[in-house]
Every structure is written in structure tokens, then in C-alpha cells.
Amino acid sequence: MTRVRVTGYSVLVQRGSGYSTLDCGVLRLTGTDDHGERLQMIYARITELVKHYKPEECAVETPVYGKDPLAMLKLGRAQAACMLAVINTGLPISEYYPKAVKKAITGRGNASKEQVAYMLHKLIDVQQESLPNDATDALAVAWCHAMRRKNELITGKPRKHQNSKGNSWSDFVKQNPERVRD
């Protein structure tokens, strides 16, 4: 029996001072149990979406935890297929942890999926009344990225990576001179 597997995507567009969804949905990866074939499907479909919508940049959510190590490995491979499709079209791509995405939308990193979906419908002109969870997750990542980029434009400087305590080797050397050898 073939299980239904889905990957969410969202195309967010700025309209004046607000944002709306140009497209938001899921890629249904059906018809095969072969993981390699599903990765090829993700790569091909993401490439098609990028060529069709011609975005300026893309963002993905970083998988960070799970109970099943094999499932996490497969999820990471799926993310890599998506990232490679984007990178091969020449676009920059950013990654966001789930807690950072939730915090950008609700102000809380531990918000529920329902809270995130509710806030997204308040913040963005979403064409569909309800979205599958994977599409909502993709829309949340797009919103988080848009807000991060907006903040960078306002402040004039890029924000450090969400997991960074000092982003460069020079910062490391300054903070740890005793660890540097000639």
C-alpha cells in the first residue's frame, strides 16, 4: 500500500503595505514507495514552481526533532531536494527553525499549529479559507522570512542567524584568544 506524503509550499507577494498569497498548497507525493523517486518528484515540482512564479528568494523550515531517526533522515533529504532545486535556479535560500517561525507570527515559539493558522489569516490575505497543515507551515515560513527581510531593510543590516552567538571566525578569535595557535 502506498502512503500519501505531502510537502507544503507557499508563494507570498507584497501588495502595498500588506501581503497576500499568490499560491499556497501541497505537493502530493503519491504513486511510489521509493524514497529516491519521491526526492526526484520534490526536486522537479519545486523547480517548476520556481520557474513559474519567479520569486526573488526562498525560505525553508529546518527539521530539528523527531521520535523516529529514520523519518528525520528522510525529512532532511526531502528538505535538501527542495533546497537544491531552489539553489540550482540561482535563488538565495534561507532556513528557519520551527520556533523562530512560530515566534515571528504569534510572539511565542511554542505556539500551537492552530494559533499559527489563526494569526496567519489575520496577517495575510489568504485566498483559501482553510489550508492543509503542510501548506500552513509553508505560509508561516514565508511570512517569517518576509518579516526578517523587512527588518533588514529598516535597520540596514542583516540579522544574525537565529542560532548564532557570534557569527564569524573573527568573533570567535576575539572571544577565545587562548584557543588560537600559530
GROMACS elastic network, one bead per residue, 0.5 to 0.9 nm:
[ bonds ]
;  ai    aj funct       b0    kb
    1    33     6  0.84103   500
    2    30     6  0.70671   500
    2    31     6  0.66091   500
    2    32     6  0.63538   500
    2    33     6  0.59039   500
    3    29     6  0.88308   500
    3    30     6  0.71193   500
    3    31     6  0.85168   500
    3    32     6  0.84233   500
    3    33     6  0.74820   500
    4    28     6  0.68624   500
    4    29     6  0.64353   500
    4    30     6  0.55625   500
    4    31     6  0.84312   500
    5    27     6  0.82979   500
    5    28     6  0.59357   500
    5    29     6  0.51554   500
    5    30     6  0.65888   500
    5    38     6  0.89696   500
    6    26     6  0.59796   500
    6    27     6  0.54083   500
    6    29     6  0.57485   500
    6    30     6  0.84540   500
    6   134     6  0.72173   500
    7    25     6  0.85270   500
    7    26     6  0.53621   500
    7    27     6  0.51497   500
    7    28     6  0.68228   500
    7    29     6  0.77904   500
    7    42     6  0.79541   500
    7    78     6  0.86309   500
    7   134     6  0.62124   500
    7   135     6  0.77029   500
    7   138     6  0.86147   500
    8    24     6  0.77172   500
    8    25     6  0.58219   500
    8    27     6  0.62429   500
    8    28     6  0.88840   500
    8   132     6  0.82883   500
    8   133     6  0.80275   500
    8   136     6  0.75588   500
    8   137     6  0.69513   500
    8   138     6  0.53734   500
    8   139     6  0.83235   500
    9    23     6  0.80967   500
    9    24     6  0.57930   500
    9    25     6  0.56493   500
    9    26     6  0.58888   500
    9    27     6  0.75327   500
    9    46     6  0.85272   500
    9   134     6  0.76454   500
    9   135     6  0.57028   500
    9   136     6  0.85071   500
    9   137     6  0.82212   500
    9   139     6  0.70343   500
    9   142     6  0.88912   500
   10    21     6  0.71443   500
   10    22     6  0.77522   500
   10    23     6  0.57064   500
   10    25     6  0.64456   500
   10    26     6  0.85026   500
   10   135     6  0.66567   500
   10   136     6  0.82692   500
   10   137     6  0.88152   500
   10   138     6  0.54335   500
   10   139     6  0.51332   500
   10   140     6  0.86856   500
   10   141     6  0.85378   500
   10   142     6  0.67943   500
   11    20     6  0.86517   500
   11    21     6  0.58613   500
   11    22     6  0.53522   500
   11    23     6  0.50878   500
   11    24     6  0.61284   500
   11    53     6  0.77850   500
   11    55     6  0.78138   500
   11   138     6  0.87677   500
   11   139     6  0.75712   500
   11   142     6  0.73600   500
   12    19     6  0.66878   500
   12    20     6  0.58492   500
   12    22     6  0.57448   500
   12    23     6  0.72722   500
   12    24     6  0.82467   500
   12    55     6  0.89060   500
   12   124     6  0.89168   500
   12   139     6  0.74787   500
   12   142     6  0.64362   500
   12   143     6  0.74986   500
   12   146     6  0.83801   500
   13    18     6  0.86069   500
   13    19     6  0.55846   500
   13    20     6  0.55283   500
   13    21     6  0.61369   500
   13    22     6  0.62493   500
   13    55     6  0.89573   500
   14    17     6  0.69981   500
   14    18     6  0.58261   500
   14    20     6  0.64691   500
   14    21     6  0.87829   500
   14   146     6  0.88537   500
   15    18     6  0.53285   500
   15    19     6  0.54883   500
   15    20     6  0.69415   500
   16    19     6  0.77266   500
   18   123     6  0.80494   500
   18   124     6  0.70620   500
   18   125     6  0.80112   500
   19   123     6  0.77623   500
   19   124     6  0.53352   500
   19   125     6  0.63161   500
   19   126     6  0.87993   500
   19   143     6  0.85374   500
   20    23     6  0.89512   500
   20   123     6  0.88724   500
   20   124     6  0.52531   500
   20   126     6  0.58616   500
   20   127     6  0.77742   500
   21    24     6  0.64700   500
   21   124     6  0.73301   500
   21   125     6  0.64035   500
   21   126     6  0.54228   500
   21   127     6  0.65392   500
   21   139     6  0.81274   500
   22    53     6  0.87221   500
   22   126     6  0.85320   500
   22   127     6  0.81100   500
   23   126     6  0.89392   500
   23   127     6  0.82205   500
   24   126     6  0.84926   500
   24   127     6  0.85576   500
   24   128     6  0.83931   500
   24   131     6  0.80254   500
   24   135     6  0.59868   500
   24   136     6  0.80344   500
   24   138     6  0.78362   500
   24   139     6  0.69799   500
   25   131     6  0.71780   500
   25   132     6  0.72640   500
   25   134     6  0.77099   500
   25   136     6  0.81391   500
   25   138     6  0.83656   500
   25   139     6  0.89293   500
   26   132     6  0.75196   500
   26   134     6  0.65859   500
   26   135     6  0.56579   500
   26   138     6  0.89260   500
   27    42     6  0.77286   500
   27    45     6  0.76430   500
   27    46     6  0.88852   500
   29    32     6  0.78093   500
   29    38     6  0.62513   500
   29    41     6  0.70571   500
   29    42     6  0.77655   500
   30    33     6  0.80350   500
   30    38     6  0.80931   500
   31    38     6  0.89945   500
   32    35     6  0.79596   500
   32    37     6  0.71255   500
   32    38     6  0.71792   500
   33    36     6  0.89327   500
   33    37     6  0.80489   500
   33    38     6  0.77928   500
   34    37     6  0.54066   500
   34    38     6  0.64758   500
   34    39     6  0.88814   500
   35    38     6  0.51000   500
   35    39     6  0.62847   500
   35    40     6  0.87471   500
   35    74     6  0.77977   500
   36    39     6  0.50827   500
   36    40     6  0.63520   500
   36    41     6  0.87277   500
   37    40     6  0.50100   500
   37    41     6  0.62464   500
   37    42     6  0.87494   500
   38    42     6  0.62589   500
   38    43     6  0.86173   500
   38    78     6  0.82128   500
   39    42     6  0.51069   500
   39    43     6  0.61790   500
   39    44     6  0.86088   500
   39    77     6  0.74500   500
   39    78     6  0.58941   500
   39    80     6  0.88454   500
   39    81     6  0.59892   500
   39    82     6  0.84110   500
   40    43     6  0.50772   500
   40    44     6  0.60930   500
   40    45     6  0.85376   500
   40    81     6  0.74965   500
   41    44     6  0.51952   500
   41    45     6  0.60179   500
   41    46     6  0.84308   500
   42    45     6  0.52858   500
   42    46     6  0.59537   500
   42    47     6  0.83327   500
   42    78     6  0.71220   500
   42    79     6  0.89361   500
   42    81     6  0.64128   500
   42    82     6  0.62624   500
   42    85     6  0.83750   500
   43    46     6  0.54209   500
   43    47     6  0.60729   500
   43    48     6  0.86543   500
   43    78     6  0.85564   500
   43    80     6  0.89709   500
   43    81     6  0.52398   500
   43    82     6  0.55869   500
   43    83     6  0.83811   500
   43    84     6  0.73226   500
   43    85     6  0.52594   500
   43    86     6  0.85974   500
   44    47     6  0.51279   500
   44    48     6  0.62238   500
   44    49     6  0.87789   500
   44    82     6  0.88990   500
   44    85     6  0.73503   500
   45    49     6  0.62311   500
   45    50     6  0.86646   500
   45    82     6  0.88804   500
   45    85     6  0.86949   500
   46    49     6  0.50258   500
   46    50     6  0.61715   500
   46    51     6  0.85627   500
   46    81     6  0.87405   500
   46    82     6  0.62550   500
   46    83     6  0.88700   500
   46    85     6  0.61596   500
   46    86     6  0.72032   500
   47    50     6  0.52118   500
   47    51     6  0.61743   500
   47    52     6  0.85512   500
   47    82     6  0.82564   500
   47    85     6  0.52627   500
   47    86     6  0.65911   500
   47    88     6  0.84016   500
   47    89     6  0.73981   500
   48    51     6  0.51542   500
   48    52     6  0.60041   500
   48    53     6  0.86093   500
   49    52     6  0.50673   500
   49    53     6  0.60208   500
   49    54     6  0.79224   500
   50    53     6  0.54443   500
   50    54     6  0.53004   500
   50    55     6  0.64255   500
   50    85     6  0.84556   500
   50    86     6  0.70589   500
   50    89     6  0.75998   500
   51    54     6  0.53786   500
   51    55     6  0.83343   500
   51    89     6  0.79033   500
   52    55     6  0.87753   500
   54    57     6  0.88153   500
   55    58     6  0.71700   500
   55    91     6  0.80787   500
   56    91     6  0.67292   500
   56    92     6  0.78952   500
   57    86     6  0.86123   500
   57    91     6  0.54701   500
   57    92     6  0.52547   500
   57    93     6  0.60336   500
   57    94     6  0.81927   500
   58    83     6  0.88073   500
   58    86     6  0.72958   500
   58    91     6  0.70388   500
   58    92     6  0.63899   500
   58    94     6  0.64334   500
   58    95     6  0.88589   500
   58   142     6  0.77544   500
   58   145     6  0.82549   500
   59    83     6  0.86447   500
   59    92     6  0.83898   500
   59    93     6  0.52082   500
   59    95     6  0.56118   500
   59    96     6  0.74297   500
   59   138     6  0.88141   500
   59   141     6  0.66243   500
   59   142     6  0.64245   500
   59   144     6  0.89357   500
   59   145     6  0.65618   500
   60    79     6  0.75742   500
   60    82     6  0.83481   500
   60    83     6  0.77102   500
   60    93     6  0.74418   500
   60    94     6  0.63510   500
   60    96     6  0.63710   500
   60    97     6  0.88139   500
   60   138     6  0.75988   500
   60   141     6  0.64720   500
   60   142     6  0.80306   500
   61    79     6  0.81420   500
   61    94     6  0.85580   500
   61    95     6  0.55670   500
   61    97     6  0.57785   500
   61    98     6  0.64375   500
   61   101     6  0.81145   500
   61   137     6  0.83701   500
   61   138     6  0.78252   500
   61   141     6  0.63840   500
   62    76     6  0.80120   500
   62    79     6  0.77167   500
   62    95     6  0.59460   500
   62    96     6  0.56784   500
   62    97     6  0.51572   500
   62    98     6  0.70145   500
   63    66     6  0.83177   500
   63    72     6  0.73350   500
   63    75     6  0.71155   500
   63    76     6  0.66458   500
   63    79     6  0.82357   500
   63    97     6  0.71660   500
   63    98     6  0.76277   500
   64    72     6  0.81686   500
   64    97     6  0.72324   500
   64    98     6  0.79466   500
   65    68     6  0.88801   500
   65    69     6  0.87942   500
   65    72     6  0.72394   500
   66    69     6  0.68198   500
   66    71     6  0.76277   500
   66    72     6  0.61517   500
   67    71     6  0.81961   500
   67    72     6  0.81295   500
   68    71     6  0.52796   500
   68    72     6  0.63652   500
   68    73     6  0.87665   500
   69    72     6  0.50659   500
   69    73     6  0.61793   500
   69    74     6  0.87121   500
   70    73     6  0.50264   500
   70    74     6  0.62769   500
   70    75     6  0.85860   500
   71    74     6  0.51261   500
   71    75     6  0.61081   500
   71    76     6  0.85868   500
   72    76     6  0.60757   500
   72    77     6  0.85672   500
   73    76     6  0.51072   500
   73    77     6  0.62751   500
   73    78     6  0.87045   500
   74    77     6  0.50264   500
   74    78     6  0.61989   500
   74    79     6  0.86361   500
   75    78     6  0.50267   500
   75    79     6  0.62271   500
   75    80     6  0.86064   500
   76    79     6  0.50317   500
   76    80     6  0.61654   500
   76    81     6  0.87015   500
   77    81     6  0.62276   500
   77    82     6  0.86563   500
   78    81     6  0.51029   500
   78    82     6  0.63377   500
   78    83     6  0.86433   500
   79    82     6  0.50850   500
   79    83     6  0.61061   500
   79    84     6  0.85446   500
   80    84     6  0.59502   500
   80    85     6  0.84888   500
   81    84     6  0.51690   500
   81    85     6  0.62200   500
   81    86     6  0.87626   500
   82    85     6  0.52179   500
   82    86     6  0.64378   500
   82    87     6  0.87220   500
   83    86     6  0.51510   500
   83    87     6  0.60314   500
   83    88     6  0.84533   500
   83    93     6  0.71907   500
   84    87     6  0.50155   500
   84    88     6  0.58747   500
   84    89     6  0.86031   500
   85    88     6  0.53175   500
   85    89     6  0.66507   500
   86    89     6  0.53878   500
   86    90     6  0.68825   500
   86    91     6  0.59192   500
   86    92     6  0.76151   500
   86    93     6  0.71430   500
   87    90     6  0.51616   500
   87    91     6  0.54237   500
   87    92     6  0.65439   500
   87    93     6  0.70493   500
   88    91     6  0.75054   500
   94   145     6  0.77343   500
   95   141     6  0.86960   500
   95   145     6  0.87034   500
   95   161     6  0.89581   500
   96    99     6  0.82872   500
   96   100     6  0.63674   500
   96   101     6  0.65127   500
   96   141     6  0.71566   500
   96   144     6  0.81334   500
   96   145     6  0.80638   500
   96   161     6  0.87657   500
   96   162     6  0.76262   500
   97   100     6  0.53248   500
   97   101     6  0.64227   500
   97   102     6  0.88691   500
   97   162     6  0.79246   500
   97   163     6  0.88783   500
   98   101     6  0.51014   500
   98   102     6  0.62422   500
   98   103     6  0.85744   500
   98   109     6  0.77016   500
   98   110     6  0.89635   500
   98   137     6  0.89344   500
   98   141     6  0.83430   500
   99   102     6  0.51320   500
   99   103     6  0.60213   500
   99   104     6  0.85651   500
   99   108     6  0.78153   500
   99   110     6  0.64028   500
   99   111     6  0.82691   500
  100   103     6  0.50804   500
  100   104     6  0.61427   500
  100   105     6  0.87941   500
  100   108     6  0.86179   500
  100   109     6  0.61303   500
  100   144     6  0.78090   500
  100   162     6  0.74343   500
  101   104     6  0.52370   500
  101   105     6  0.65869   500
  101   106     6  0.87528   500
  101   109     6  0.74232   500
  101   137     6  0.88380   500
  101   140     6  0.63671   500
  101   141     6  0.58585   500
  101   142     6  0.89350   500
  101   143     6  0.81277   500
  101   144     6  0.54511   500
  101   145     6  0.83595   500
  102   105     6  0.53111   500
  102   106     6  0.58906   500
  102   107     6  0.70643   500
  102   108     6  0.61980   500
  102   109     6  0.50068   500
  102   110     6  0.69242   500
  102   111     6  0.61218   500
  102   112     6  0.83070   500
  102   113     6  0.85930   500
  102   115     6  0.89537   500
  102   116     6  0.65268   500
  102   140     6  0.75001   500
  102   141     6  0.86833   500
  102   144     6  0.81699   500
  103   106     6  0.53224   500
  103   110     6  0.76415   500
  103   111     6  0.76277   500
  103   144     6  0.85863   500
  104   107     6  0.58484   500
  104   108     6  0.77752   500
  104   109     6  0.80867   500
  104   140     6  0.86143   500
  104   143     6  0.79638   500
  104   144     6  0.55161   500
  104   145     6  0.89213   500
  104   147     6  0.75519   500
  104   148     6  0.85473   500
  105   108     6  0.78891   500
  105   109     6  0.89821   500
  105   116     6  0.65171   500
  105   119     6  0.66518   500
  105   120     6  0.71201   500
  105   123     6  0.84744   500
  105   140     6  0.72802   500
  105   143     6  0.75827   500
  105   144     6  0.69068   500
  106   109     6  0.77335   500
  106   111     6  0.68598   500
  106   115     6  0.72531   500
  106   116     6  0.63619   500
  106   119     6  0.66428   500
  106   120     6  0.88475   500
  107   111     6  0.82690   500
  108   111     6  0.55331   500
  111   114     6  0.81166   500
  111   115     6  0.61003   500
  111   116     6  0.66948   500
  112   115     6  0.51803   500
  112   116     6  0.63681   500
  112   117     6  0.86863   500
  113   116     6  0.51063   500
  113   117     6  0.61331   500
  113   118     6  0.85788   500
  113   133     6  0.77978   500
  113   136     6  0.84270   500
  113   137     6  0.82151   500
  114   117     6  0.51127   500
  114   118     6  0.61010   500
  114   119     6  0.86513   500
  115   118     6  0.51209   500
  115   119     6  0.62279   500
  115   120     6  0.85973   500
  116   119     6  0.52692   500
  116   120     6  0.61207   500
  116   121     6  0.87708   500
  116   136     6  0.81685   500
  116   137     6  0.85333   500
  116   140     6  0.74609   500
  117   120     6  0.51390   500
  117   121     6  0.64042   500
  117   122     6  0.88283   500
  117   130     6  0.87260   500
  117   131     6  0.85340   500
  117   133     6  0.85511   500
  117   136     6  0.63698   500
  117   137     6  0.84178   500
  117   140     6  0.81381   500
  118   121     6  0.54241   500
  118   122     6  0.66092   500
  118   123     6  0.89415   500
  119   123     6  0.60953   500
  119   124     6  0.84651   500
  120   123     6  0.50266   500
  120   124     6  0.56997   500
  120   125     6  0.84940   500
  120   126     6  0.79900   500
  120   136     6  0.82115   500
  120   139     6  0.79247   500
  120   140     6  0.70824   500
  120   143     6  0.82209   500
  121   124     6  0.55495   500
  121   125     6  0.67361   500
  121   126     6  0.61838   500
  121   129     6  0.83278   500
  122   125     6  0.77432   500
  122   126     6  0.88963   500
  123   126     6  0.88228   500
  123   143     6  0.89591   500
  124   143     6  0.83956   500
  126   129     6  0.71416   500
  126   130     6  0.88029   500
  127   130     6  0.89311   500
  128   131     6  0.65527   500
  130   136     6  0.87529   500
  131   134     6  0.80309   500
  131   135     6  0.59783   500
  131   136     6  0.59348   500
  132   135     6  0.53152   500
  132   136     6  0.62942   500
  132   137     6  0.87270   500
  133   136     6  0.50269   500
  133   137     6  0.61459   500
  133   138     6  0.86724   500
  134   137     6  0.50220   500
  134   138     6  0.62771   500
  134   139     6  0.86687   500
  135   138     6  0.50365   500
  135   139     6  0.61565   500
  135   140     6  0.85379   500
  136   139     6  0.50303   500
  136   140     6  0.60884   500
  136   141     6  0.86927   500
  137   140     6  0.50350   500
  137   141     6  0.63632   500
  137   142     6  0.87529   500
  138   141     6  0.51567   500
  138   142     6  0.63009   500
  138   143     6  0.87119   500
  139   142     6  0.50164   500
  139   143     6  0.61696   500
  139   144     6  0.85800   500
  140   143     6  0.51039   500
  140   144     6  0.61150   500
  140   145     6  0.85890   500
  141   144     6  0.50558   500
  141   145     6  0.61505   500
  141   146     6  0.85769   500
  142   145     6  0.51617   500
  142   146     6  0.61348   500
  142   147     6  0.86766   500
  143   146     6  0.50241   500
  143   147     6  0.61768   500
  143   148     6  0.85576   500
  144   147     6  0.52600   500
  144   148     6  0.62077   500
  144   149     6  0.87097   500
  145   148     6  0.50189   500
  145   149     6  0.61415   500
  145   150     6  0.84957   500
  146   149     6  0.51546   500
  146   150     6  0.60588   500
  146   151     6  0.85915   500
  147   151     6  0.61209   500
  147   152     6  0.86045   500
  148   151     6  0.51439   500
  148   152     6  0.63068   500
  148   153     6  0.88155   500
  148   158     6  0.85722   500
  148   159     6  0.76689   500
  149   153     6  0.62934   500
  149   154     6  0.87091   500
  149   158     6  0.80459   500
  149   159     6  0.88662   500
  150   153     6  0.51652   500
  150   154     6  0.63154   500
  150   155     6  0.87225   500
  151   154     6  0.50897   500
  151   155     6  0.60672   500
  151   156     6  0.80934   500
  151   157     6  0.84758   500
  151   158     6  0.82467   500
  151   159     6  0.82378   500
  152   155     6  0.52638   500
  152   156     6  0.54291   500
  152   157     6  0.52789   500
  152   158     6  0.50948   500
  152   159     6  0.66236   500
  153   156     6  0.51219   500
  153   157     6  0.71971   500
  153   158     6  0.82150   500
  154   157     6  0.81933   500
  155   158     6  0.80258   500
  158   161     6  0.89934   500
  159   162     6  0.81662   500
  160   163     6  0.80610   500
  160   164     6  0.62931   500
  160   165     6  0.83497   500
  160   166     6  0.79212   500
  160   167     6  0.66814   500
  161   164     6  0.52263   500
  161   165     6  0.86131   500
  161   167     6  0.75207   500
  162   165     6  0.86507   500
  164   167     6  0.56999   500
  166   169     6  0.83609   500
  166   170     6  0.88939   500
  166   171     6  0.57299   500
  166   172     6  0.69370   500
  167   170     6  0.84871   500
  167   171     6  0.67478   500
  167   172     6  0.80572   500
  168   171     6  0.52208   500
  168   172     6  0.64716   500
  168   173     6  0.88044   500
  169   173     6  0.61360   500
  169   174     6  0.85863   500
  170   173     6  0.50545   500
  170   174     6  0.61555   500
  170   175     6  0.85683   500
  171   174     6  0.51700   500
  171   175     6  0.61690   500
  171   176     6  0.85212   500
  172   175     6  0.51557   500
  172   176     6  0.59179   500
  172   177     6  0.81991   500
  173   176     6  0.50815   500
  173   177     6  0.53941   500
  173   178     6  0.85383   500
  173   179     6  0.76986   500
  173   180     6  0.68052   500
  174   177     6  0.58735   500
  175   178     6  0.89400   500
  176   179     6  0.56136   500
  176   180     6  0.72981   500
  177   180     6  0.55730   500
  177   181     6  0.88114   500
  178   181     6  0.79655   500
